[in-house]
């Protein structure tokens, strides 16, 4: 049963991490192409105005009045709304959804303009649909799924409209083939562009990981921890969630290094780091090597009591590694001590005081004999041995 629950927890954690990465890529994509998205909408609005002039010059008055109504009351406002949304930070996370909805409205509106022309027995070239299709796939800043959805739905709507309007079958067949071909080309091209953007994102993530990770333990370094912990505290304050933060130190590590050598000391740090990392796996939890033999860990939406249980599990697992420590003074093997504080943040600037409190608790754990987890509010959680 425990094994089943552990597998479920790991699968859930993996899914959360994947979703978190996907959300990060969405943000990366939107921010990378933000200026392109804005300028594409502005260029599209200028083209709408140009085609409006062409409508007035080439179509009968009773027809261009209807087409201009669609252009000015539907298409132009949609483009303007996308530009406005791109400047609202809270909407940038949903920019792909906004773009997809806007693109679909525009595509169906162009079909509507052609429908009006067909009803009035006025020739209007269908190639405008192909231009809109190219715009969906390559200019607007849509990812390939959104672009394909809009492109193929617009294609289907156009074919259905022309069939309903009674376009002769041969002409409808040729028009449909060209439009389908444009969508096939656009789908393939858009997929490769999206894939290239994703590879760029992964490369940047890899470089960021190299800059943010401790090369020995694989945990975050001090700078990366400070940044992530600040974000976690801000989110906890917004959502009124508890956080727990712990300062963790390997007992008598200087004596260990002096006795066994730095190479063996590095191996001990690596193994201890792996133990800590196994207990800090959720997207908003953070663990780091804070310097030398000192580690720090933060658990989001975990009470102090819950974090105390996690730290005790870490302490026991480190002791169970059985790494000999002849100079410990508290045990025959490598052990660790930890200071813990739990809180529910209410505003900015609370991270550093909590870390200072956890550090004082760690000092008390050392003073009380090491190989302990300590909070300042309670007596030492001995449970050693």
KEKEPA-956269 format. One line per 5 residues: number of its first residue (from 1); their letters; for each residue x, z, y of C-alpha. Coordinates in nm, 3 decimals, padded with zeros to 5 digits. Example, Ala and Ser with C-alpha at 12.3 -4.5 7.8 and 13.67 -1.06 7.14 Angstrom:
REM residues 2
1	AS	01.230,00.780,-00.450 | 01.367,00.714,-00.106
This chain:
REM residues 385
1	XXXXX	00.000,00.000,00.000 | 00.279,00.091,00.240 | 00.463,-00.231,00.155 | 00.144,-00.427,00.222 | 00.096,-00.257,00.558
6	XXXXX	00.460,-00.317,00.648 | 00.428,-00.688,00.565 | 00.111,-00.703,00.774 | 00.289,-00.530,01.064 | 00.584,-00.772,01.043
11	XXXXX	00.351,-01.072,01.029 | 00.153,-00.943,01.327 | 00.474,-00.877,01.517 | 00.605,-01.225,01.435 | 00.277,-01.377,01.556
16	XXXXX	00.296,-01.179,01.879 | 00.654,-01.292,01.935 | 00.558,-01.655,01.871 | 00.265,-01.628,02.111 | 00.492,-01.463,02.365
21	XXXXX	00.744,-01.747,02.333 | 00.468,-02.004,02.364 | 00.341,-01.837,02.681 | 00.696,-01.829,02.817 | 00.733,-02.201,02.746
26	XXXXX	00.403,-02.274,02.920 | 00.527,-02.088,03.227 | 00.866,-02.260,03.205 | 00.701,-02.603,03.178 | 00.461,-02.539,03.466
31	XXXXX	00.733,-02.404,03.695 | 00.977,-02.680,03.605 | 00.723,-02.953,03.685 | 00.541,-02.769,03.963 | 00.661,-02.994,04.246
36	XXXXX	00.595,-03.302,04.035 | 00.240,-03.179,03.966 | 00.176,-03.127,04.336 | 00.321,-03.460,04.447 | 00.140,-03.644,04.169
41	XXXXX	-00.194,-03.512,04.298 | -00.106,-03.609,04.655 | 00.001,-03.958,04.542 | -00.322,-03.988,04.344 | -00.527,-03.895,04.651
46	XXXXX	-00.354,-04.166,04.852 | -00.428,-04.418,04.576 | -00.792,-04.311,04.575 | -00.807,-04.380,04.948 | -00.643,-04.719,04.894
51	XXXXX	-00.891,-04.815,04.623 | -01.173,-04.694,04.847 | -01.057,-04.944,05.110 | -01.047,-05.217,04.842 | -01.401,-05.122,04.737
56	XXXXX	-01.526,-05.163,05.092 | -01.349,-05.497,05.134 | -01.445,-05.651,04.799 | -01.775,-05.500,04.685 | -02.128,-05.535,04.817
61	XXXXX	-02.237,-05.251,05.047 | -02.494,-05.110,04.804 | -02.218,-05.087,04.539 | -01.925,-04.951,04.740 | -02.146,-04.680,04.884
66	XXXXX	-02.200,-04.549,04.531 | -01.835,-04.586,04.424 | -01.715,-04.410,04.741 | -01.955,-04.128,04.669 | -01.780,-04.072,04.334
71	XXXXX	-01.432,-04.111,04.483 | -01.487,-03.879,04.780 | -01.724,-03.622,04.631 | -01.569,-03.587,04.285 | -01.220,-03.735,04.244
76	XXXXX	-01.059,-03.636,04.576 | -01.187,-03.275,04.568 | -01.060,-03.238,04.208 | -00.709,-03.346,04.308 | -00.720,-03.118,04.612
81	XXXXX	-00.829,-02.823,04.397 | -00.536,-02.877,04.158 | -00.291,-02.876,04.450 | -00.448,-02.556,04.583 | -00.440,-02.392,04.238
86	XXXXX	-00.070,-02.473,04.201 | 00.004,-02.238,04.494 | -00.189,-01.945,04.346 | 00.048,-01.746,04.127 | -00.225,-01.596,03.908
91	XXXXX	-00.355,-01.948,03.828 | -00.015,-02.095,03.744 | -00.038,-01.941,03.395 | -00.352,-02.150,03.338 | -00.229,-02.461,03.515
96	XXXXX	-00.235,-02.674,03.199 | -00.601,-02.588,03.142 | -00.679,-02.667,03.507 | -00.488,-02.996,03.488 | -00.662,-03.096,03.165
101	XXXXX	-01.007,-03.026,03.306 | -00.923,-03.210,03.629 | -00.779,-03.510,03.445 | -01.084,-03.536,03.221 | -01.319,-03.523,03.521
106	XXXXX	-01.116,-03.795,03.694 | -01.110,-04.015,03.383 | -01.485,-03.986,03.332 | -01.540,-04.048,03.703 | -01.350,-04.376,03.681
111	XXXXX	-01.569,-04.470,03.385 | -01.865,-04.376,03.607 | -01.742,-04.613,03.881 | -01.719,-04.897,03.629 | -02.066,-04.803,03.503
116	XXXXX	-02.208,-04.832,03.853 | -02.048,-05.175,03.891 | -02.188,-05.291,03.557 | -02.538,-05.173,03.647 | -02.520,-05.365,03.974
121	XXXXX	-02.387,-05.677,03.797 | -02.072,-05.656,04.009 | -01.737,-05.749,03.853 | -01.489,-05.463,03.869 | -01.162,-05.481,03.669
126	XXXXX	-01.137,-05.236,03.382 | -00.759,-05.205,03.429 | -00.820,-04.902,03.645 | -00.876,-04.708,03.322 | -00.529,-04.812,03.200
131	XXXXX	-00.376,-04.690,03.528 | -00.553,-04.358,03.488 | -00.429,-04.335,03.128 | -00.067,-04.385,03.239 | -00.123,-04.122,03.507
136	XXXXX	-00.247,-03.874,03.243 | 00.050,-03.918,03.013 | 00.347,-03.955,03.246 | 00.279,-03.846,03.602 | 00.032,-03.562,03.632
141	XXXXX	00.249,-03.301,03.456 | 00.025,-03.251,03.153 | 00.173,-03.147,02.820 | 00.110,-03.396,02.543 | -00.191,-03.221,02.385
146	XXXXX	-00.380,-03.208,02.714 | -00.278,-03.562,02.800 | -00.392,-03.693,02.460 | -00.723,-03.510,02.486 | -00.798,-03.659,02.828
151	XXXXX	-00.664,-04.005,02.744 | -00.852,-04.052,02.419 | -01.178,-03.900,02.545 | -01.168,-04.128,02.848 | -01.098,-04.423,02.619
156	XXXXX	-01.395,-04.334,02.400 | -01.619,-04.287,02.704 | -01.518,-04.627,02.842 | -01.583,-04.810,02.513 | -01.921,-04.636,02.476
161	XXXXX	-02.014,-04.725,02.834 | -01.923,-05.093,02.798 | -02.104,-05.117,02.465 | -02.414,-04.959,02.619 | -02.385,-05.187,02.923
166	XXXXX	-02.393,-05.491,02.693 | -02.041,-05.628,02.742 | -01.988,-05.919,02.503 | -01.822,-05.811,02.181 | -01.508,-06.028,02.215
171	XXXXX	-01.427,-05.898,02.564 | -01.508,-05.542,02.461 | -01.278,-05.580,02.160 | -00.986,-05.700,02.374 | -01.042,-05.434,02.641
176	XXXXX	-01.063,-05.162,02.377 | -00.746,-05.284,02.205 | -00.546,-05.276,02.528 | -00.677,-04.932,02.616 | -00.611,-04.796,02.265
181	XXXXX	-00.260,-04.943,02.279 | -00.201,-04.773,02.614 | -00.310,-04.442,02.461 | -00.088,-04.488,02.155 | 00.214,-04.562,02.375
186	XXXXX	00.124,-04.275,02.607 | 00.076,-04.031,02.320 | 00.415,-04.111,02.167 | 00.595,-04.107,02.501 | 00.427,-03.786,02.610
191	XXXXX	00.516,-03.618,02.281 | 00.884,-03.704,02.319 | 00.885,-03.586,02.683 | 00.722,-03.259,02.577 | 00.970,-03.220,02.293
196	XXXXX	01.262,-03.279,02.531 | 01.123,-03.015,02.768 | 01.089,-02.773,02.477 | 01.449,-02.836,02.370 | 01.560,-02.769,02.727
201	XXXXX	01.363,-02.446,02.724 | 01.522,-02.336,02.396 | 01.870,-02.421,02.528 | 01.808,-02.214,02.841 | 01.672,-01.930,02.626
206	XXXXX	01.982,-01.942,02.408 | 02.210,-01.926,02.712 | 02.002,-01.642,02.853 | 02.024,-01.457,02.522 | 02.400,-01.494,02.524
211	XXXXX	02.408,-01.350,02.875 | 02.163,-01.070,02.796 | 02.268,-00.964,02.447 | 02.540,-00.727,02.342 | 02.769,-00.936,02.121
216	XXXXX	02.842,-00.648,01.882 | 02.496,-00.508,01.806 | 02.269,-00.797,01.900 | 02.061,-00.564,02.117 | 02.007,-00.623,02.487
221	XXXXX	02.281,-00.524,02.728 | 02.237,-00.273,03.008 | 02.144,-00.525,03.277 | 01.882,-00.696,03.060 | 01.733,-00.361,02.961
226	XXXXX	01.697,-00.251,03.324 | 01.511,-00.573,03.410 | 01.277,-00.561,03.110 | 01.214,-00.190,03.140 | 01.113,-00.231,03.505
231	XXXXX	00.862,-00.499,03.403 | 00.728,-00.280,03.124 | 00.684,00.010,03.366 | 00.501,-00.210,03.616 | 00.266,-00.336,03.344
236	XXXXX	00.212,00.017,03.215 | 00.121,00.130,03.567 | -00.126,-00.158,03.605 | -00.290,-00.097,03.268 | -00.258,00.284,03.267
241	XXXXX	-00.064,00.275,02.939 | 00.193,00.534,02.823 | 00.559,00.453,02.774 | 00.830,00.647,02.594 | 01.198,00.614,02.670
246	XXXXX	01.491,00.753,02.473 | 01.863,00.787,02.531 | 02.045,00.774,02.196 | 02.407,00.863,02.127 | 02.623,00.854,01.813
251	XXXXX	02.756,01.204,01.754 | 03.132,01.262,01.801 | 03.198,00.891,01.821 | 03.529,00.923,02.006 | 03.661,01.137,01.723
256	XXXXX	03.527,00.877,01.476 | 03.713,00.598,01.654 | 04.033,00.802,01.676 | 04.022,00.884,01.305 | 03.902,00.556,01.150
261	XXXXX	04.006,00.301,01.412 | 03.812,00.078,01.649 | 03.740,-00.192,01.389 | 03.555,00.060,01.169 | 03.394,00.203,01.482
266	XXXXX	03.259,-00.142,01.571 | 03.108,-00.174,01.224 | 02.936,00.161,01.268 | 02.796,00.053,01.606 | 02.666,-00.268,01.449
271	XXXXX	02.487,-00.086,01.167 | 02.338,00.176,01.398 | 02.223,-00.102,01.632 | 02.046,-00.275,01.342 | 01.862,00.046,01.252
276	XXXXX	01.745,00.093,01.609 | 01.647,-00.273,01.640 | 01.423,-00.254,01.331 | 01.211,00.006,01.509 | 01.187,-00.180,01.841
281	XXXXX	01.027,-00.513,01.755 | 00.710,-00.555,01.961 | 00.724,-00.796,02.258 | 00.715,-00.524,02.525 | 00.945,-00.279,02.346
286	XXXXX	01.310,-00.290,02.449 | 01.630,-00.158,02.292 | 01.981,-00.194,02.432 | 02.336,-00.083,02.391 | 02.376,00.102,02.719
291	XXXXX	02.749,00.154,02.703 | 03.008,00.259,02.443 | 02.827,00.450,02.169 | 02.514,00.506,02.379 | 02.185,00.324,02.321
296	XXXXX	01.853,00.325,02.504 | 01.507,00.234,02.376 | 01.166,00.193,02.535 | 00.831,00.179,02.356 | 00.528,00.041,02.541
301	XXXXX	00.187,00.197,02.482 | 00.335,00.468,02.259 | 00.286,00.838,02.325 | 00.573,01.084,02.333 | 00.461,01.223,01.997
306	XXXXX	00.454,00.874,01.846 | 00.798,00.794,01.984 | 00.928,01.125,01.847 | 00.823,01.016,01.497 | 00.996,00.679,01.546
311	XXXXX	01.317,00.846,01.664 | 01.313,01.085,01.372 | 01.283,00.785,01.138 | 01.580,00.622,01.314 | 01.782,00.943,01.292
316	XXXXX	01.712,00.976,00.920 | 01.793,00.611,00.850 | 02.125,00.634,01.036 | 02.217,00.945,00.839 | 02.111,00.769,00.517
321	XXXXX	02.363,00.490,00.587 | 02.617,00.739,00.455 | 02.902,00.631,00.683 | 03.173,00.896,00.630 | 03.265,01.098,00.940
326	XXXXX	03.537,01.353,00.866 | 03.561,01.461,01.231 | 03.192,01.508,01.307 | 03.154,01.884,01.315 | 02.781,01.851,01.251
331	XXXXX	02.759,01.646,00.929 | 02.981,01.468,00.680 | 02.842,01.130,00.781 | 02.767,00.941,01.103 | 02.463,01.086,01.279
336	XXXXX	02.299,01.045,01.614 | 02.124,01.255,01.873 | 01.847,01.144,02.108 | 01.672,01.263,02.420 | 01.313,01.153,02.470
341	XXXXX	01.062,01.151,02.753 | 00.708,01.012,02.752 | 00.499,00.934,03.058 | 00.220,00.720,03.198 | 00.365,00.541,03.502
346	XXXXX	00.157,00.536,03.818 | 00.377,00.331,04.048 | 00.720,00.177,04.109 | 01.044,00.371,04.095 | 00.963,00.590,03.793
351	XXXXX	01.201,00.430,03.542 | 01.524,00.584,03.670 | 01.385,00.941,03.691 | 01.251,00.909,03.334 | 01.587,00.782,03.212
356	XXXXX	01.757,01.075,03.387 | 01.516,01.315,03.214 | 01.583,01.150,02.876 | 01.957,01.180,02.941 | 01.920,01.552,03.014
361	XXXXX	01.724,01.588,02.690 | 02.006,01.410,02.508 | 02.254,01.655,02.659 | 02.043,01.945,02.530 | 02.037,01.787,02.182
366	XXXXX	02.416,01.778,02.189 | 02.433,02.136,02.309 | 02.195,02.248,02.035 | 02.415,02.121,01.753 | 02.370,01.738,01.746
371	XXXXX	02.186,01.531,01.487 | 01.859,01.610,01.662 | 01.582,01.451,01.866 | 01.508,01.652,02.178 | 01.249,01.656,02.452
376	XXXXX	01.281,01.879,02.758 | 00.928,02.011,02.721 | 00.969,02.134,02.365 | 01.214,02.309,02.143 | 01.453,02.077,01.958
381	XXXXX	01.286,01.874,01.685 | 01.550,01.986,01.436 | 01.439,01.830,01.107 | 01.806,01.770,01.041 | 01.959,01.725,00.704
